[in-house]
Amino acid sequence: MNLYIFNQTRRHGAIYGVGTYIRELTAALKDSEIKVCIVTLASEKPQIQREETSDIQYWYFPAPIQWTESNPEQWKLYYRNIVYLLRLHIKDKKELVFHLNYMECKPLADALKDVFDCKIVLVVHYLRSVMSLLGNISQLRSIISQFNESTDEVEISAKLSFLQEKEILQCQAIDKIICLSNHTFDLLHHEYQIEKEKLVIIHNGLPDSISNTDKQTLRQKYLIPNAPVFLFAGRLDDVKGLKYALRAFRIVLNTQPDCHFMIAGNGAFDLYMKECEGIWMNVTWTGLIDKPILYELYSIADIGMMPSFHEQCSYVAIEMMMHGVSLIASTTTGLKEMIEDGETGLRIPVIEFDDRVEIDTELLAAKMLYLLEHLEEAKRLGRNARKRYEEQYTTERMGKQMIALYKSLWENN
């Protein structure tokens, strides 16, 4: 089998974890009999370039010298030329599988199917319509069922994104759609009207990689005080719910004034710094840090915070579970099924209104205090979270499921 996994050098890859997904997928396929090639489109390299390791090929196709990245017609022309070039470069056309990772890929899928005898799979890493509404599925359903057009800009944008996504997902050239969560599976089936036979659920996976250094040594290394540490990891963005975590932390400090909150990630610092007025000395901002350092912070943390409004199959949640961190997570979209309330963590409800979503900071603070005051319970949740990782979210498990999917595409032909 010849597998071509498509990537694109663009901001979305960093935001939605596509780069991490492709890296872990290729690692999972390393010892399989599948011939793997990573095709990077809109590459920053100045010309077509080909690299090869012992088991994986890498092809880079640069972006046009002059173009507007947001112009769909230019993307359509670019995709058509890419397929023409692939036809020249692909020599072994036996059991071709093209693995796509971006929702704007319909022209690419159509062009590939026109030229090659192939199978095409698409992974749904993100849905713009859901993201723009901060995961408010009730509001999305209301918008797409409206007979009269809304005048609200957010709702107009969400509906346009929904219609574009529906067109892509219903594309006949795509043979299978990979959902990263049960929530996405149900959403695509019921709201986007995709038949169940076209959908498959395969969770993200990460290799088991935890620090062997004890917590106290790591705290000394980073000059962390001997006090309870909360940890948030991710981009500083509304959809991650950080402001609610900081407001709840302020409440916690009234009872536990020595607590510390570590925030690892990049984004709108100015916006969230305002939430820390008066409690600055209890909050540490690391900015964007390398994974080895982040993993050491997981080992330091007592409680992880994920009050997100939308997640598919969160790598941060997987990393925290892998490190046995006691986690407080929201009931949003795919995150709800990752964390079992009272067993692998504590859940905080996302409250959906007609035009917004919120989290009860008083309730969130109460859950934070509960774990601080019940340390043995917090440790039990962390142990169970670690077990859930081992059962559901390893790279090995993800790899086996992906290989089975790829093979089924041609076995059922």
C-alpha positions, 0 to 999 in steps of 0.5 A: 500500500502507498499512503500519502499524508497531506500537510500544509504550512499554515497557521491552522496546523498549529492551532488545531494540532495537525502537525502533532497528529501527522507526527504521531501518525507517521511514528505509529506506522513506522514498522508497518508494511505501508509505504508512507510519504508526507506531502507538504503543500504551500511549503516555505521551501523555494522549490519542489524538494524531496527528502527521504529517511529510512522509512518515510519520504517527504515531498515539499511543494512551495506556495505560488510566488504571488497569491492570496491565501484566502482566495478559494479560486487560487487554492483550486488552481493550486490543487489542480497543479499539485495533482498534475505534479503528483502524477509525474512523481508517483511511480508506484500506483498500487493501492493508493491512499491519500490522507487529507487533514484540512477542511478546505480540501474538496478541490484537492479530493476531486482532482485526486479522484479524477486522476488516480485510482485511489482511496481518500480519507479525511480527518476532521480536526476542526469545524469552523462553524462550531469553533466560531460559536465556542462549541454552542451546538444548540445555537448552531442547530438554531442557526441552520434551521432558521428560515430567515437569514440572521443579521448577526455577523457571528451567526452569518459566519457560522452558517456559511462555514457550516454550509461549506463544511457540509459540502466538503463532508458530503463530497463523493470523492472522499471514501472515509471520514475520520472523527476524533470523538464520538461527539463529532461522529454524532454531529456529522451524522445528525447535523451534516447528514453524513451516513454512518457507513462513511464515518469512523472514530479513531482517537488521537494517541501519544507515546508514553513519555513521562519524566523520571525525575521526582516532583520535588526535584523538578520544583527546585529546578524551576523555583516552584514554591512548596504549595499546590500548583494548578496548570493550564496548557494551551493557547490563550484564546476565548475557546479555551475558557482561561478567563473562567479558570483565573476568576475561579482561582481568585476565589480559591485564593481567599481560602488557600492563599499560597496556591500557584497557577502556571499558564503554559501557552501563547496568545492574547496575554494582555487580555488575560493579564487583566484577569490577574490584577492583584494576584500577579505573584500567584500566577506564572506565565511561561509563554510557548515552551518546548515539549520536554519542559512542558512535560516536566511542568505536568509532573510538577502540577497537582491539578490540571485545568481545562475549562474549554468550550470546544475540543475534539480529542485534546492532546493536552488532556491526553498529556495530562492523563498520561502524567496522572494529573488530577484534571478539572475539565468542561463538559464541552463537545469531545472533552466530555467523553475523555474525562469521566466525572468522579473517576478520571477527573472532575467535570464542570458544566458548560452552560449554553444560552441562545447566543453565548456559552459560560462557565459558573466560576463559583462552581469551578472554584468549589471543585478546585477547592475540593481537590485541594482539600481531598488529596487522596481523592485527587491522587485516585483520579490521577491514577485512573486518568493514567489508566484511561490513557493506557487503554484509549490514547496511546500511539500504538492503539491509534496506529493499529486502528489506522492501519486497519482502516487503510487496509479495509479501504482496498479489501472492501473494494 
